[in-house]
């Protein structure tokens, strides 16, 4: 009897320890942003070694952060939309078309402020149109925005003839959009951080944000609970379109030139950065902070591969592999957290 009692105590002790380890692991898993920070730190270490220390040089990081900001602003809008259960494949065309209109207006003598306001208005309209087409025509967002992507890409080529538009004269607006702020860091990095903070507050601290999560998690249940699903989706599309235009004008402020090719693949990179940052493809879950870190990781990959002497042709292949791994990890870890197989 004593031996049996001792065995039972040992088994109970091991079960308790196992549950304790499992709970600890689950708490770590739930903190997706922590794992993304770890991944970024590993990349910094890896590229520091393979680039002979160039990756850690002070002159490298302003370039990485500028690239991150331009992609990151787009990605914040895309992540917001994905959390709500939708996609926008037109953000790349929106990015370049809006900025090209601003460049064209300035080329013809309009002020930078007028050009910027028109560009942002165009981006907002494109996003709103995407929402109306998707929601009220009951077309899957992936298909609807694939169509609008091709439309706006074609319109851009017609308007510009496929040429690059360059504005040589600096202005206050261009400086505030993409000029140097301090120590080589540009204003666009500040705008990216500010937008990330604002969208995070809206998403996690307002009824609208709660509604976005509810719609993405289960639209029918949200509708039965009184959530205006159509309105929430249209607003999310509109915000996404506006942020794509914001990203376009800040890049134009940085480079003072714009072409239709500048936004090429941005829609895919933005989705990839959001997925790497923990936003699930099925909607209902995601993190703006994680999304911003995902954008940083993609930009570090780009710079790190170049500084390490690896062909830039590998960039897309590496991103594709990372997306597959990220989705597989998120799926597996979510099952572990739920206690599934």
VOVEXLO-317087 format. One record per residue (C-alpha): x, y, z. Coordinates in pm, whole numbers, plus 32768, in hexadecimal, padded with zeros to 4 digits. Each point is the difference from the previous one (the first is absolute). Layout:
# residues N
XYZ ...
# end
This chain:
# residues 341
800080008000 811880ED8059 80B07FB17EB9 7EBE803D7F3C 7FC6814680B5 816480707FB6 7FD97FA87E8E 7EBC80C47FEB 80A5812B80A3 811E7FF17F04 7F117FE47EDC 7F3481258084 814180C9802D 80707FBB7E9B 7EA580567F7B 8006814780C0 815C80527F7D 7F967FAA7E9F 7ED280E3801B 80DE8111808D 80F57FE97EDE 7EE17FF77F09 7F6081368097 814F80B47FFA 80367F9F7E96 7EA2806E7FA4 8034815380A3 813E802D7F35 7F4F7F947EC3 7EE580F5803C 810281178008 80387FF87E89 80AC81517FFE 81127F7580E4 804C7EE97F0B 800F80FB7EE2 80F780D680C3 80D27EC88034 7FF67FB57E8A 807081647FB4 811F7FE380FA 80717EBA7F5D 800080A97EAA 80D281208086 80FD7F09808D 80067F2E7EC2 802E81237F0F 810180A380E6 80D57EC87FDD 7FC87FC67E8B 8030816D7F9C 8147802E80B8 7F6680F980F1 7F7080E47EF3 7E9C7FB3806C 803880A88151 809B813B7F72 7F468140804D 7FDC80597E91 7F3E7EBF7FBA 7EDD802F80ED 7F7081497F7F 7FD67F547EAE 7F627ECD809E 7F1080D580CD 7F9B80D17ED2 7FB27EC67F3B 7F457F74812C 7F2E813C8025 7F9480057E93 7F987E948001 7F90800E816B 7EF9810F7FCD 7F627F2E7EEC 80177ECA80DB 7F4980A18124 7ED4803D7F1E 80127EA47F6C 801A7F63815C 7ECF80C48079 7F3F7F7B7ED7 807C7E9C8033 7F9A8005816E 7EA380587F82 80087ED57F15 804A80B17EB4 8123803B7F12 806981217F21 80DA7FA27ED8 7FE7815E7F6B 80DB80B28102 81357FEF7F21 7F4D80A97EDF 7F5E80F780F1 8158804D8093 809A805D7EB2 7ED0809F7F59 7FB680EE8120 816A806E801B 802080257E86 7ED680EC7FFE 80AD80D0810C 81437FFF7F35 7F4680637EC2 7F4E812080AB 814580848093 80AC7FD87EB0 7EF680E87F6F 80318109810A 7F077FA18110 807380178168 806D7ECF80C1 7EDC802A80F1 7EFE7FF87EE9 80AB7ED77F5F 800A7F438149 7E9180418052 7F937F907EA5 80D67EC6801C 7F717FA88155 7EA2803F7F7F 803F7F117EDE 80837EF480E9 7ED4802980E5 7F147FE87ED4 80A97EC57F7D 7FE07F5C8154 7E9280698020 7FB67F7E7EA3 80A27EB28058 7F1E7FEB8131 7EC480517F3E 804F7F047EED 805A7EEF80F7 7EE9803380FC 7ED380687F31 80467F287ED0 80537EDA80E7 81467FB77F4B 811F7F5F80C1 80F981128056 811F7F3B7F6B 7F537FFA7EAC 7F7181618011 814C80A48057 80BA7F297F04 7F1F80A67EFC 803281608088 81777FC38016 800B7FB97E89 7F1A81297FB8 80D380FE80BD 81437F6A7F81 7F7F80327E9E 7F8581628049 815680578090 80B17F8A7EC6 7F0F80C37F23 8025814180C8 817D7FF5801C 80597F3A7EC9 80D17F2380E0 80FC81168040 809E80718145 7F998158807B 810680C480C1 7FD9814A80B8 815080A5803A 7F93812280DA 7FDB7FB78173 7ED8808C80C2 7F95800E816B 7EFF7EED7FC2 80FC7F177F5C 80F4803B811D 7EF87FB38105 7F987EC67F47 81527F637FB9 811780EF8055 810A7FC38105 7F8380298165 81367FB880D2 813E7F337FDA 7FA27F7C7EAA 7EAA7F8A807E 7EEE80897F21 7EAB808F8054 7F557ED47F61 807C7F268120 7F5180E780F8 7EBD7FF67F33 80107E837FFB 80237FEE817B 7EEC8103803A 7F117F4B7F15 80517EB680AA 7FB380928158 7EBB80A27F8C 7F807EC77F51 80607F2A812C 7F3B80E280EA 7ED37FFC7F17 80137E877FD3 802A7FA1816E 7F58811C80BD 7EC880607F3A 7EB27F627FA2 8069800F7E93 81327F2A8049 7F2E7F0480BF 7F147FF27ED9 811F7FBF7F0D 80737ED580CD 7E997F84801D 7FC0801C7E89 81467F4F7FAF 7FC27EF08100 7E9E7FAE7F9D 7F3B80F77F2D 7EAE7F57802D 801C7FFD817B 806F816D7FFA 7ED380597F29 7F147F4C80EF 809F80C18120 7FA681487F57 815180567F65 7FD580C67EB8 80D77F0C7F3D 7FE380AA7EAD 805D8155808A 812A7F7580C0 80857F507ECB 7FDA81337F21 80AD80DE8101 811F7F03801C 802B7FFD7E85 7FFD817D7FFC 810A80198110 80D57F007F48 7FE880C87EBC 8057814480B4 81347F6780A3 80777F777EB1 7FF581647F79 80B180868137 81187F067FC3 8015806E7E96 80218172804E 81027FC98113 80D47F357F0E 7FD981157EFF 806980FA810B 81377F2D8038 80637FB67E97 7F5E812C7F50 7FAA7F117EE6 7EF57EFD7FC1 7FB37EF37EFF 7EF77EF57FE3 81057EF6804B 805080938158 7ED07F5C809F 80317EB57F4F 7FC27ED280E0 7FAD80E0812A 7EB17F528027 80B17EB28024 8116808280DE 7EFF80A880E0 7F3C7EBD802A 81477F478041 806B80FE810A 7EAB7FEC80A8 800E7E848007 816380008088 7F8380F78107 7EF77F0C8078 7EC9806C7F40 7F417ECA7F9B 7F7F7FD67E9E 7EA77F948076 7FBE814480BF 7FA8804E8166 8162800A808D 812B80DF7FCC 80E681038094 806681547F79 81447FF580C8 80477EA77F70 7FAC80827EA6 80F8811D8027 810A7F08806F 7FAA7F277ED4 804081297F19 814D803B80AE 80617E947FD1 7FBB800E7E8A 80CE813E7FDB 811D7F6980CA 7FF77ED17F1B 802280DE7ECE 812680C4808B 80A17ED380A5 80037F2D7EC5 809F811C7F3A 810B80488106 804B7E8C8020 80457FE97E8A 7ECE7F2D7FB4 7F4B80427EB8 7ECA80D9802D 7F487F037F27 7FEF7F268139 7F36810680BE 7EAB7F947F82 80567E91802A 80678038816A 7EC480C7804A 7F2C7EEA7F69 80A97EFE80DD 7FD980DB8134 7E8C802F7FBE 7FCC7E887FE5 80C27FC38140 7F4B811A80B6 7EA77F817F9F 805F7E9B805E 808880738151 7ED280DA8050 7F167EE07FA7 80BF7F0380CF 803080E4812C 7E9180637FFD 7FA57E908015 80EC7FD38125 7F69812780B5 7EA47F6F7FCE 807D7EAE8077 7FCA7F577EB1 80DB7F067F4C 
# end
